[in-house]
């Protein structure tokens, strides 16, 4: 039984890795994933702007192995093409090697994206390999509500002089043939 659970967990982890690494392809091929043919191709729209983030430590899990696991709440205020807020949670792991760490996070965004209101969920997966960062942030499939139903996309975070900003590439039904 224990080995079956381990195998299932390994398969799930592999699936998550594949989805995270294929996020750009997912965004480009999302119309094929729905099982319904669309007559018009979706237009990729670009959104950008600054945001403020507040991270608050939460009680850590019991870490008998010394992997330095951490947990934090996330509160964000988005401005620009995306006006809204988000709330979420982050899990992190530090290592004994300087510049090596990882985190995963999920946050629910509530707001208006280029004038369309609703909510959606962002999923983060990040690693730092001896100072070399890799970050993937995708919209969780089918998480959009209201006027953001059907939202698919990827987000990048930029930090310059201590200030945060986002670059968001997305597609949304009803945006066919429109230019932002």
N, C-alpha and C positions, 0 to 999 in steps of 0.2 A: 504494500500500500504506500509506504514512504517513498519507494523508488518511482511509483506511478505519479505521485504528487510532484516529485522533483522533475520528472520528465515533462509534465504538464507545465510547470513553472518555467522550465527552460524553453519550451515551445512558445509560450506566451511572451517571454522576454525576447526571443528571436523575432517574433511577429512585430513587437513594438519597435525593435531596432530597424526592421525593414521599412515600416511605415514612417519612422522618423527620418531615415535616410532618403526615402522616396518622396518627401513632402513636395518638392517642386514638380515632380512628375504627377503627383496626385492633383495638385492645383490645376495643372494644364489639362489633365484628362478627366476632370471631375464629371463632365457631362456624360461620359461613357459609364461611370460608376453607378449612376442612378437607375440604369436598366431601361430608361426611356430615351428615345432618339429626339434630339432637338434640331429644329430646322436651321437655327442661326447659332453661330459660334458665340460663346460668351466673351465679352471684352474684359481684359485684365485692367483693373483700375488701381491707381497709386494714391495712397493717402499718407500724410506725414504731419508731424507736429511734435511739440515738446510734451513731456509728462513729468509729474513728480511722483516719487515712490517712497513709501514709508514701510520699513521692515521691522517687525517686532518679534523678539525671541519668544518662543513657546516652550513649555517643558519638553526636554529631550527624552528620547526613549532610553531605556536601560541599555547601556553599551558595554557589556562585559568583555568584548574582544578588543576594544580600544580603537575602533575605526573613526572616532570623533564625529558621530552623527549629530546633526542639528535639525531644528524645525523652526520655521518662522511664519508669521502671518504677513500677507501682502495687502497693502492699500495703495491704490494709484488714482491719480487725477490726470486724465488725458485732455489735451487741447489741440486745436488745429482742425484737420479734416475729421478727426474722431473726437467728439466732445462727450466725456462721460467719466465714469468711475469703474474701478474693479476691486474685487476682494478675492483673495485666494490664500493658498498655503504652499510653502516650499519645504522640501526635504533636502538636506545637503550632507555631503561626506567629505571630510578633509583627510589628507594622508600625512605621513611623516616626511614626504618629499616636498620640498618647497615648490610651489607653483602647480601642484597636482591636486585636483578636487573635482567634485561633480555635484550637480543639483538637478532635481526635477520639480516642477511646479504646475499647478492648475489654478487658473483665475477666471472668474466670471465677469465679463465686461457688460455694463449697462450704459447705454447712451445713444448718440446719434452719429452715424457714419455717412458723410456727404448728404446730410438731410434726411436719412432714413433711420428710424428709431427701432430699438429692440435690444436684445441681449445675445451674447455668444460666449463660448468658452475657449480660452487659449491654453494650450499645453506646451510647456517648456521642457527641453532636455538639453543639458549642457555639461561639458567636461572641460577641464583645464589640464593639459598634458605638459607638465614642466614649463608652464607659462604660455603655452599655445592654446588659445581658446577655440571652442567649437560650440555653437549655440543654434538650436533649431526651435522655432516657435511656430506652431500650426494652429489653425482653427479646428477644434474637434468636430468631426463630421456630424451633420444634422443637429448641431447645438444652437443654431441661429433661431431666434424667435421674432415675432412681429414682422416689421418690414425688412428684417435681416435674415429671414428664413431662407435657407439654401446657400448661405454665405460659405465660401471656401477661400482660404488664403494662408499666407505666411507673413510673419512679422520679423523685422530686424530691429535691434536696439543699438543705438549709438550713444556713447558717453564722451563728451568733450568738455574740458574745464569743469568737471563735476556736475554738468547738466545732462539730463537724459532726453533723448528724442527717439521717435519710432519712424520706421518706414514700413508701410503695410501694403502688400500687393494682394489684391483679392478679386474674385468674381462673384457675381450676384445675379440670380435670375431677374429679368426685367431691365438689365443693363445692356442687352444686346444692341449693338449698333450705336450706342450712345458714346459720346466723347466727353470725358470729365472736364 
